[in-house]
């Protein structure tokens, strides 16, 4: 955990959430960041990579964590075009649970 959250509720596997995040490959290349874009991302947890679905269910609102996600729980060893391969690192802040 990077920062302790202020909430007590945790999202479910199908919750809609609002997050801030940055993602890197293991060689340190930043490949995506809502923080750099200056706007949060909103999505249902059942529509993201399995590592995010699993990890975000352990968090409460306001919490920041670093996820080290193996390829099997990310985009796989042979990802679709434009997606990074291998293990990935994400810093994720659960801003808000929009729906359970």
Secondary structure, 3 states (H helix, E strand, C coil): CCECCCCCCECCCCCEEEEEEEEEECCCCEEEEHHHHCCCEEEEHHHCCHHHHHHHCCCECCCEEEEEECHHHCCCCCCCCCCCCCCEEEEEEEEEEEEC
